[in-house]
Amino acid sequence: MTKDSKTGQVPRQAPRQDGPLILDSFLPYRAARLATSLSRGLAAEYEARYAISVAEWRVLVHLTQVSEISVRDIFTRVDMDRARVTRAVQRLEARGLVLKLVNENDRRLVRLTLTEQGHAFAADLSRLASAFEQRVLEALPAGAGSCLLTQFDAIESALESAIESDPESGSEPEPESGREPELAVSGAVDT
């Protein structure tokens, strides 16, 4: 990636229709690379401080958004396979952070909720994540953070519209075997 020596920015180039794709100017590539960097940076902090995995983080973060959620809802929302979510839930349950609520009418249906200790732990994680986000945003010009989030909303909206207008584009891509996506966002970073 070649940066402008005066601005330190990668110069934007118009998309080329007739030549090779220029990755450093290709939005999906840059967004994926940035998401991976953000995810790894945050994960390094919570893994070192709290000894939790990415999967456990994602489960905990989703449990802070709702009072109860099913394992199926979590693995769908965080883009992880069922086995990883199940193992993460088992570890969190063993630590006393998560409680399984079994449906008495259908014992196969299990909902998860945070314990009192889990709520306190999740609050600590939230403070760590907010501090991480603040450090990242401080690298931007004043007001650029909220502008960036507005642009994310616009891109997500455009993508949703494109999928709705083209039913064939709505299929989910197959995940790369053996590799979990670095960032699966549904309202908050759940690295």
Secondary structure, DSSP 8 states (H G I E B T S, - for coil): ----TTT-S-------SSS---GGG-HHHHHHHHHHHHHHHHHHHHHHHH---HHHHHHHHHHHHSS-EEHHHHHHHHT--HHHHHHHHHHHHHTTSEEEEE-SS-TT-EEEEE-HHHHHHHHHHHHHHHHHHHHHHTTS-TTHHHHHHHHHHHHHHHHHHHHHH-GGGGS-----TT---S---SSS---
